[in-house]
């Protein structure tokens, strides 16, 4: 008998074999679809639904998927998301359309080309002292407008009992928050040259991330099936910092965050990190990561799926794996199908795998390839795998 999508996901999270490989596509920014691709899918399928954005944030560019499209994508997971504070939303809705989007943290996206927005405003770019951290006007995580409607949405999904849910308060990622405040280059330089300042800034962002997570989980921690956190720690060719620096500075922060979450919910931890983070996988397991996303297929040691599965498959569920650098944007639908088959046969052997794209499906991906990907899961992803 076929499982429901939620049953399928819960079996996978428990390292049991479901009826087919689950699909994680659409519920968060890191597992989402950019608006132009979403529009193309709707055109191909004749779906009439409004163009809406997750987090009510057009400049981010990630579509809020309607239910009919979700079902066409065979997606097994739905998102439960927070909001920017009402005042931040009001300001950005009323500002000049081409002026920077400014978040409640004071950082912002600027328009590089018409309709294309990039992180470009870093309010602490020149800071390097503890006093500047203490003096900065940090956001108020107790603002109740952040959490409006969260419990109702999580309760609706639980009452329906059909789809799994993933909770994702926006960018509760301490390192990426430091990047946003200072700019990536500046902060990495401070990690090396001003470590006391850098660590103080990280712990400050971590405390705020925990405050945000606390408010979020008070609303829905008893109702969600997964909770997503993370930090981008890798590049195409290796880590952004040495393993030793990670273990000395960031690992205690991530361990603190995961312990904080696990004291408030039974939901497994989905940890998102791009790039080649192969050397840190034992550390992630040690601090309590349950699911690794997005398993960047084109990045160093992460590309050897058979080795990943053999070494870490007993401890980690893998989520992602479908290459967005080459296969999805440049392959034919038949090449996409072949890649789905390959990925499922390696990462999906004996369960423990949810298929998804490596991060957001960007605007260069043909909508036909997205449909080929999800349809190939139906063809190749039923257990027992055909091989």
C-alpha positions as CSV (number, residue, x, y, z in Angstrom):
1,X,0.0,0.0,0.0
2,X,1.4,3.4,-0.9
3,X,2.5,5.7,2.0
4,X,1.2,9.2,2.5
5,X,3.9,11.8,1.8
6,X,4.3,12.4,5.5
7,X,4.6,8.7,6.3
8,X,7.2,8.5,3.5
9,X,9.3,11.3,5.0
10,X,9.0,10.0,8.5
11,X,10.2,6.6,7.5
12,X,13.2,8.2,5.7
13,X,14.0,10.3,8.7
14,X,14.0,7.1,10.8
15,X,16.4,5.4,8.4
16,X,13.7,3.0,7.3
17,X,12.9,2.2,3.7
18,X,9.8,4.0,2.5
19,X,7.7,3.2,-0.6
20,X,9.6,5.7,-2.7
21,X,12.3,8.3,-2.4
22,X,10.7,11.5,-0.9
23,X,11.0,14.8,-2.8
24,X,12.0,18.0,-1.0
25,X,11.2,20.8,-3.4
26,X,9.8,24.2,-2.7
27,X,9.2,24.6,1.1
28,X,12.2,26.8,2.0
29,X,14.6,29.2,0.2
30,X,17.4,26.6,0.2
31,X,15.1,24.0,-1.3
32,X,13.0,26.4,-3.4
33,X,12.4,27.5,-6.9
34,X,13.0,30.9,-8.4
35,X,10.0,32.8,-9.7
36,X,10.7,32.6,-13.4
37,X,11.1,28.8,-13.3
38,X,7.9,28.5,-11.2
39,X,6.0,30.6,-13.8
40,X,7.4,28.3,-16.5
41,X,6.2,25.2,-14.7
42,X,2.7,26.7,-14.3
43,X,2.6,27.6,-18.0
44,X,3.6,24.1,-19.1
45,X,1.0,22.5,-16.8
46,X,-1.8,25.0,-17.4
47,X,-1.9,25.9,-13.7
48,X,-3.5,29.2,-12.8
49,X,-2.2,30.4,-9.5
50,X,-0.9,33.8,-8.3
51,X,2.8,34.7,-8.3
52,X,3.7,34.9,-4.6
53,X,7.0,34.9,-2.8
54,X,8.2,33.1,0.4
55,X,8.7,35.4,3.3
56,X,6.7,38.0,1.3
57,X,10.0,39.0,-0.1
58,X,10.0,39.6,-3.9
59,X,13.7,40.7,-3.9
60,X,14.7,37.3,-2.6
61,X,13.0,35.9,-5.7
62,X,12.0,32.5,-4.4
63,X,8.4,31.4,-5.2
64,X,5.8,30.5,-2.7
65,X,4.5,27.3,-4.4
66,X,0.8,26.9,-4.7
67,X,-0.8,23.6,-3.8
68,X,-1.6,22.4,-7.3
69,X,1.9,23.0,-8.4
70,X,3.3,21.3,-5.3
71,X,1.2,18.2,-6.2
72,X,2.4,18.2,-9.8
73,X,6.0,18.3,-8.5
74,X,5.2,15.2,-6.3
75,X,6.6,17.2,-3.4
76,X,6.3,15.5,0.0
77,X,7.1,18.4,2.3
78,X,5.5,21.8,3.0
79,X,7.1,24.7,4.7
80,X,6.2,26.5,8.0
81,X,7.9,29.9,7.8
82,X,8.1,33.0,10.0
83,X,7.9,36.7,8.8
84,X,9.9,39.8,8.9
85,X,8.5,42.2,11.6
86,X,5.5,44.2,10.4
87,X,7.4,47.4,10.4
88,X,10.1,46.0,8.2
89,X,7.5,44.7,5.8
90,X,5.7,48.1,5.8
91,X,8.9,50.0,5.1
92,X,10.0,47.8,2.2
93,X,6.5,47.8,0.7
94,X,6.4,51.6,0.7
95,X,10.0,52.4,-0.4
96,X,11.1,53.4,-3.9
97,X,10.9,50.2,-6.0
98,X,14.6,50.3,-7.0
99,X,16.0,51.4,-3.7
100,X,17.7,48.7,-1.4
101,X,15.6,46.2,0.5
102,X,16.6,46.7,4.2
103,X,16.1,43.9,6.7
104,X,15.4,44.3,10.4
105,X,19.1,43.5,10.9
106,X,20.1,46.6,8.9
107,X,21.6,44.7,6.0
108,X,20.2,44.9,2.6
109,X,19.8,43.7,-1.0
110,X,20.6,46.1,-3.9
111,X,19.4,45.9,-7.5
112,X,22.3,45.0,-9.7
113,X,20.3,44.8,-12.9
114,X,16.6,45.4,-13.3
115,X,14.8,42.8,-11.3
116,X,18.0,41.1,-10.0
117,X,18.9,41.7,-6.4
118,X,22.0,40.8,-4.5
119,X,23.2,41.2,-0.9
120,X,25.1,44.4,-1.0
121,X,24.6,46.5,2.2
122,X,26.6,45.5,5.3
123,X,26.0,47.8,8.2
124,X,29.0,46.6,10.2
125,X,31.4,46.4,7.3
126,X,34.0,48.6,9.1
127,X,33.5,47.4,12.7
128,X,36.2,45.6,14.5
129,X,35.7,46.3,18.2
130,X,33.6,44.7,20.9
131,X,32.2,48.2,21.7
132,X,30.8,48.4,18.2
133,X,29.0,45.1,18.7
134,X,27.5,46.3,21.9
135,X,26.4,49.6,20.4
136,X,24.8,48.2,17.3
137,X,20.9,48.5,17.1
138,X,20.2,44.7,17.0
139,X,16.7,43.5,16.0
140,X,14.0,42.6,18.6
141,X,13.2,38.9,18.3
142,X,10.3,39.2,20.7
143,X,8.2,41.2,18.1
144,X,5.0,39.1,17.9
145,X,4.4,40.0,14.3
146,X,7.3,37.6,13.4
147,X,5.2,34.6,14.5
148,X,1.7,35.5,13.2
149,X,-0.1,32.5,11.8
150,X,2.8,30.0,12.3
151,X,0.9,27.8,14.7
152,X,-2.3,27.8,12.6
153,X,-0.3,26.7,9.5
154,X,1.6,24.0,11.4
155,X,-1.7,22.8,13.0
156,X,-3.4,22.7,9.6
157,X,-0.7,20.5,8.1
158,X,-0.7,18.2,11.2
159,X,-4.5,17.9,11.2
160,X,-4.6,17.1,7.5
161,X,-1.9,14.5,8.1
162,X,-0.9,14.3,4.4
163,X,2.3,16.2,4.0
164,X,5.4,16.4,6.2
165,X,6.4,19.9,7.5
166,X,9.7,21.7,7.8
167,X,10.0,24.7,10.1
168,X,12.4,27.4,8.9
169,X,12.7,30.7,10.7
170,X,14.5,33.0,8.2
171,X,18.3,32.7,8.2
172,X,18.8,31.5,11.8
173,X,22.4,30.9,10.6
174,X,25.0,32.6,12.9
175,X,27.9,32.6,10.4
176,X,25.8,33.9,7.6
177,X,24.3,36.5,9.8
178,X,27.9,37.7,10.5
179,X,28.5,37.7,6.7
180,X,25.4,39.8,6.2
181,X,26.5,42.3,8.9
182,X,30.1,42.7,7.6
183,X,30.3,41.2,4.2
184,X,31.9,37.8,3.6
185,X,35.4,39.0,2.8
186,X,35.5,41.4,5.8
187,X,34.3,38.8,8.3
188,X,36.6,36.0,7.1
189,X,39.5,38.5,7.4
190,X,38.4,39.3,10.9
191,X,38.2,35.6,11.8
192,X,41.9,35.4,11.0
193,X,43.1,38.9,12.1
194,X,40.7,39.9,14.8
195,X,39.5,36.6,16.3
196,X,38.3,38.1,19.6
197,X,36.0,40.5,17.7
198,X,34.9,37.8,15.2
199,X,34.0,35.3,18.0
200,X,32.1,38.0,19.9
201,X,30.1,38.8,16.8
202,X,29.3,35.2,16.1
203,X,28.1,34.6,19.7
204,X,26.0,37.7,19.4
205,X,24.4,36.5,16.2
206,X,24.0,33.1,17.7
207,X,22.1,34.4,20.8
208,X,19.7,36.3,18.5
209,X,19.3,33.2,16.3
210,X,18.4,31.2,19.4
211,X,15.9,33.9,20.5
212,X,14.3,33.7,17.1
213,X,14.2,29.9,17.2
214,X,12.7,30.0,20.7
215,X,9.8,32.2,19.6
216,X,9.3,30.1,16.5
217,X,9.4,26.7,18.4
218,X,7.0,28.0,21.1
219,X,4.5,28.4,18.3
220,X,5.1,25.1,16.4
221,X,7.8,23.0,17.9
222,X,5.3,20.3,18.9
223,X,3.8,20.2,15.4
224,X,6.6,20.2,12.8
225,X,8.4,17.2,11.4
226,X,11.8,18.9,10.7
227,X,13.5,22.1,11.6
228,X,16.1,23.7,9.3
229,X,19.2,25.6,10.3
230,X,22.7,25.8,8.8
231,X,25.6,27.9,7.6
232,X,27.4,27.9,4.3
233,X,30.9,26.5,5.2
234,X,32.3,25.3,1.9
235,X,33.2,26.4,-1.7
236,X,33.5,24.3,-4.8
237,X,37.0,23.2,-3.9
238,X,37.1,23.1,-0.1
239,X,36.2,24.7,3.2
240,X,35.9,28.5,3.8
241,X,38.2,28.0,6.8
242,X,40.4,25.2,8.1
243,X,38.8,22.3,9.9
244,X,40.8,23.4,13.0
245,X,39.3,26.9,12.9
246,X,35.8,25.4,12.4
247,X,36.3,23.1,15.4
248,X,37.7,25.9,17.6
249,X,35.3,28.7,16.8
250,X,32.1,27.6,15.0
251,X,31.5,24.0,16.1
252,X,30.8,25.1,19.7
253,X,28.3,27.7,18.3
254,X,26.5,25.1,16.1
255,X,26.5,22.6,19.0
256,X,25.0,25.2,21.3
257,X,22.3,26.0,18.7
258,X,21.4,22.3,18.0
259,X,21.2,21.6,21.8
260,X,19.0,24.6,22.2
261,X,16.6,23.3,19.5
262,X,16.6,19.7,20.6
263,X,15.6,20.9,24.1
264,X,12.5,22.4,22.6
265,X,11.3,20.0,19.8
266,X,11.6,16.4,18.8
267,X,11.8,17.4,15.2
268,X,15.1,16.2,13.5
269,X,17.6,18.9,12.5
270,X,18.1,19.6,8.8
271,X,21.5,21.3,8.5
272,X,22.1,23.3,5.3
273,X,25.6,24.0,4.1
274,X,26.8,24.5,0.6
275,X,30.1,23.4,-0.9
276,X,32.7,20.8,-0.1
277,X,32.2,20.1,3.6
278,X,33.3,16.5,3.5
279,X,35.9,16.9,6.2
280,X,33.3,18.2,8.7
281,X,30.7,15.5,8.3
282,X,32.0,13.6,11.5
283,X,31.7,16.9,13.4
284,X,28.1,17.4,12.2
285,X,27.2,13.9,13.3
286,X,28.8,14.5,16.7
287,X,26.9,17.7,17.4
288,X,23.5,16.2,16.5
289,X,22.8,17.0,12.8
290,X,20.2,14.5,11.5
291,X,19.8,15.5,7.8
292,X,22.4,17.1,5.5
293,X,21.3,19.4,2.8
294,X,22.0,20.1,-0.1
295,X,24.8,17.5,-0.8
296,X,26.5,19.6,-3.5
297,X,27.2,17.2,-6.3
298,X,29.9,19.3,-8.0
299,X,32.0,20.1,-4.9
300,X,35.1,18.0,-4.1
301,X,34.5,15.1,-1.7
302,X,30.8,15.7,-1.7
303,X,30.6,14.4,-5.3
304,X,31.4,10.8,-4.3
305,X,27.9,9.8,-3.4
306,X,28.8,6.1,-3.0
307,X,31.5,7.0,-0.4
308,X,29.2,9.4,1.4
309,X,26.6,6.8,1.7
310,X,29.0,4.1,2.8
311,X,30.8,6.2,5.4
312,X,28.0,8.3,6.8
313,X,24.6,6.9,5.7
314,X,24.0,5.2,9.0
315,X,24.1,8.5,10.8
316,X,22.9,11.1,8.3
317,X,19.9,11.3,6.0
318,X,20.9,13.0,2.8
319,X,18.7,15.6,1.2
320,X,19.4,17.2,-2.2
321,X,22.1,15.9,-4.6
322,X,20.6,17.0,-7.9
323,X,23.3,19.1,-9.6
324,X,22.3,22.7,-10.3
325,X,25.6,23.7,-11.9
326,X,25.5,21.5,-15.0
327,X,22.8,18.9,-15.1
328,X,19.6,20.8,-14.3
329,X,20.4,24.0,-16.2
330,X,22.3,22.5,-19.2
331,X,21.2,18.9,-19.5
332,X,18.4,17.5,-21.6
333,X,15.4,16.0,-19.9
334,X,16.8,12.5,-20.7
335,X,20.1,13.5,-19.1
336,X,18.2,14.7,-16.0
337,X,16.4,11.4,-15.9
338,X,19.6,9.5,-16.0
339,X,21.1,11.6,-13.3
340,X,18.1,11.0,-11.0
341,X,18.5,7.3,-11.5
342,X,22.2,7.5,-10.7
343,X,21.7,9.6,-7.6
344,X,18.9,7.5,-6.2
345,X,20.9,4.3,-6.8
346,X,23.7,5.6,-4.7
347,X,22.3,8.0,-2.0
348,X,18.9,6.3,-2.0
349,X,20.0,2.7,-1.5
350,X,18.2,1.3,1.6
351,X,16.4,4.6,2.2
352,X,17.9,7.6,4.1
353,X,17.6,10.0,1.2
354,X,15.2,12.8,0.1
355,X,15.7,14.0,-3.5
356,X,16.0,17.7,-4.1
357,X,18.1,20.2,-6.0
358,X,21.4,21.5,-4.8
359,X,20.1,24.7,-3.2
360,X,17.5,26.8,-5.0
361,X,16.4,26.0,-8.5
362,X,17.8,29.1,-10.2
363,X,16.4,31.0,-13.2
364,X,18.7,29.2,-15.7
365,X,17.0,25.8,-15.2
366,X,14.4,25.0,-17.8
367,X,11.1,24.1,-16.3
368,X,11.0,21.0,-18.4
369,X,14.0,19.7,-16.5
370,X,12.3,20.3,-13.2
371,X,9.4,18.2,-14.4
372,X,11.7,15.5,-15.8
373,X,13.5,15.4,-12.4
374,X,10.4,14.8,-10.3
375,X,8.8,12.4,-12.9
376,X,12.0,10.3,-12.9
377,X,11.6,9.8,-9.1
378,X,8.3,8.2,-9.8
379,X,10.0,6.0,-12.4
380,X,13.2,5.1,-10.6
381,X,12.6,5.9,-6.9
382,X,10.2,3.2,-5.8
383,X,11.5,0.5,-3.4
384,X,12.9,-2.0,-3.8
385,X,15.0,0.0,-6.3
386,X,15.2,-1.7,-9.7
387,X,18.9,-1.0,-10.2
